[in-house]
Amino acid sequence: MDSRWLRNSFIYLLILVALIAIFFTVFQGPPSAQPVDITTVLDWAKRGQVDKIEVQGDALTVTTTKGEKYSSRKETSANVITMLKAEGVEDGPQAPKVLVKEPSQFGNWFSVLIQFLPLIFFGAVLLFMMRQAQGTNNQALSFGKSRARMFSGNKPTVTFVDVAGVEEAKTELQEIVEFLKYPEKFAALGARIPRGVLLVGPPGTGKTLLSRAVAGEAGVPFFSISGSEFVEMFVGVGASRVRDLFDQAKRNAPCIVFVDEIDAVGRQRGAGLGGSHDEREQTLNQILVEMDGFDTNTNVIVIAATNRPDVLDPALLRPGRFDRQVVLDRPDINGRKLILDVHAKGKPFEKAVNLETLAKQTPGFSGADLANLVNEAAILAARRNRKSIGMPELEEAIDRVIAGPERKSRIISDKEKAITAYHEAGHALVARMLQNTDPVHKISIVARGMMGGYTRLLPTEDRYLWTRSQFNDMLAWALGGMAAEELIFGEMTTGSENDIDRATKIARKMITEYGMSEKLGPRTFGRKEELIFLGREISEQKNYSEKIAEQIDEEVRSLMDRAYVLAKQILDEHRDRLKMIAEALIQKETLEGEDLEKLFSNLAPSPLVSAQAS
C-alpha cells in the first residue's frame, strides 16, 4: 500500500513540476530590457552615456543616463572593468558604476528545466496513462477473485455464550469446534469430520450468528460470503470466484467458510428457463467439486445457511458435502427467555421487569425479533427521558414489532370510533367465553400500522399440535368483531376484511389439508405446484372432481356459518358486558391488566359453548 502511494505521488509531482514550468514559461513573458551587443555598450560607456552596469555571470544589465535599460552578454572569461579600461574609460564622475552579483543557481536549473520541458511533460503524461491502464488491467484480472471477507480467529467477537435458544444446534456444532481445536482426537479413531454443515431455519433465527460463534470458539479464520456474490452475468466468473475462495481457505486451513443464502447458487440444476447450462449451474458444479472432489485432505469446513432447503440440489445435500442439516426453529418460551437474557445484558432494566412474562407474550418471535424488541424498548425509554427500561416500554415495543407504531394523529369520527370499539370488544368477549382460546391480554382501538385496532391474546404455552375444537374456537374468535358490528349497528363494515380472510384460510386448511371434515373424511385435496426457479407456489393442481369441489365449498361455508352463529350467540347473551367493554375502550382507548380483568369479572369460559362449536 505504501509503495503504491509513493509511485502515485511521484507521478503527480512530475505533473506538478511540468505545470509550474509551463506557467513560468507562458506568463513570465519576454525581458523588459532590449538586447544590444557588448561593443555598443563599450562605445556608450566611452561617450559617458552609461550610468550603471550590473554583472550576473555572463549576463549584463545596462542602465543609461536617460534611465533606459538594455541587456547584453559577455564572454565567460572576460572582465567588464578590464574591458572598460582598455577602451579608455577611466574612473571618474562620468564612468559607469559596475555592480557584480552572484549568479543564481536556480536560474541555471530553471533554464535547463525549460529546455527539457516538453520531454518532462510528455513523460509524465505517458507514465500516468500507463498507470491508469495498469489499474484497469488489475481490475479486469481481479474480476474472478473471491469477494469473501476474512475475520481473524485471534480475537473472537462472538462465542456460544452470545447465542441462546438453540441448545440442540449448539451441541451439534460443538463437535466442529472440537475437531478444529483437536483434530488428532478424531484422527486416532479413524473418524471423519463432516465436510459441511447446513443451517436451516426461518429468517432471524440466528444462522449467521451461530456460524460466527463456531469460528469464535474454534479460534480459526472465518471466511464469510453471500451466495449471490458468486453470480455474475459473465459465464465462468462465479466458478472462478469459488476456486479462489477455496484456495484462500486452504492456505489458511484449518478454517471455516460460511456461505449465507446458499440457495442463490445451490438451486436444483436443470430448473432454469429453457434448461440451459447457465452461469449459476457452473458455479454450483465448482462448489460440488471443491467440497468433495479428488482433494479431500483439507481442514476446511463449509457452513451454509438457507431458509429454502427444499429447492437445493440433491448433490449438494448428500454425505460428503453437507453431511448434516442443523435446524434452527423459532425458539420456544424457554428459548425466548434465554434470548431476552442475552440482549438484556448491559441494559438498565427496572427490577419490576419480568422477562418470563415477556417470553409468554412473544410466541412466534425469532431471535432477531426479540433483539429488535429490546432495542425498541430502549429507544422508547430514551424518548421518554427515562434512566432505565421498564415494563411499559417493553410491552409497547411488542406492539410496535407486531403491528407497527401508534398512529394517534389519525383523526376518525365518533361513529367510526364506536364501531371500532364494539368490534374489538366483540373479539375480546368471544375469546373470553370460549374454552379453547388463550386469555385476553390487551385490547386497543389506537390505530397501528394498517390496523384500526387490535385484540391480543396471551398464550399459556407453546403449541405444536392443534385440535379441531381449537380451530373452531379460533374461527369464532376471528368472526367475533363482525358479529358485534351486526348485533349493535345492524350491518357490518370493511373493518372485518382481515378477520374474514384469516378465518376462511383456517377453515379451508381444516378441510383440504388436515382432514377435519366429517363428510369428506381424512383426505387431502389439491397439490401445490411450484417452479423452483420462481421460488414460490404459483398454482394448485386439482386432483379431485367438481362434485368434491362443491362439497369442499359447502364444508368451508358450514364451518364459517357455525362459528359466526356461535360468536353472535355469545355476544347476544352478554350484550350488557359488550356495551360496558366498548364504552371503556372509547374512554381509555387501551385496556389491559387490572382494568381489563374488572370488566371480565364473573365471566368464565363455558365448556358447553365450545362443545356446541365442535
Salt bridges, closest charged atoms under 4 A:
ASP43 OD2 - ARG47 NH2 3.19
ASP51 OD1 - LYS97 NZ 3.73
GLU54 OE2 - LYS52 NZ 3.46
GLU54 OE1 - LYS101 NZ 3.63
GLU87 OE1 - LYS46 NZ 3.39
GLU167 OE1 - LYS170 NZ 3.71
GLU172 OE1 - ARG324 NH1 3.25
GLU175 OE1 - ARG324 NH2 2.53
GLU178 OE1 - LYS185 NZ 3.22
GLU229 OE2 - ARG149 NH2 3.21
GLU232 OE2 - ARG147 NH2 3.69
GLU232 OE2 - ARG241 NH1 3.10
GLU281 OE1 - HIS277 ND1 3.40
GLU290 OE1 - LYS250 NZ 3.58
ASP292 OD2 - ARG318 NH2 2.83
ASP295 OD2 - LYS250 NZ 3.51
ASP310 OD2 - ARG308 NH2 3.14
ASP313 OD2 - ARG269 NH2 3.12
ASP323 OD2 - ARG192 NH2 3.49
ASP341 OD2 - LYS337 NZ 3.58
GLU350 OE2 - ARG386 NH2 2.37
GLU376 OE1 - ARG400 NE 3.25
GLU393 OE2 - ARG384 NH1 3.15
GLU393 OE2 - ARG386 NE 3.31
GLU396 OE2 - ARG448 NH2 2.88
ASP399 OD2 - LYS442 NZ 2.31
ASP399 OD1 - ARG456 NH2 2.95
GLU406 OE1 - LYS408 NZ 3.51
GLU406 OE2 - ARG448 NH2 3.16
ASP438 OD1 - ARG463 NH2 2.76
ASP462 OD1 - ARG336 NH2 3.25
GLU485 OE2 - HIS423 ND1 2.70
GLU486 OE2 - LYS568 NZ 3.73
ASP499 OD2 - HIS423 NE2 2.97
ASP499 OD2 - HIS427 NE2 3.02
ASP499 OD1 - ARG502 NH2 3.63
ASP501 OD2 - LYS505 NZ 3.46
GLU513 OE2 - LYS528 NZ 3.43
GLU529 OE2 - ARG527 NE 3.46
GLU530 OE2 - ARG308 NH2 2.56
GLU546 OE2 - LYS542 NZ 3.03
ASP553 OD1 - ARG508 NH2 3.05
ASP561 OD2 - ARG557 NE 2.92
ASP572 OD1 - ARG575 NH2 3.13
GLU589 OE2 - LYS417 NZ 3.56
ASP595 OD2 - LYS588 NZ 3.66
GLU597 OE2 - ARG432 NH1 3.78
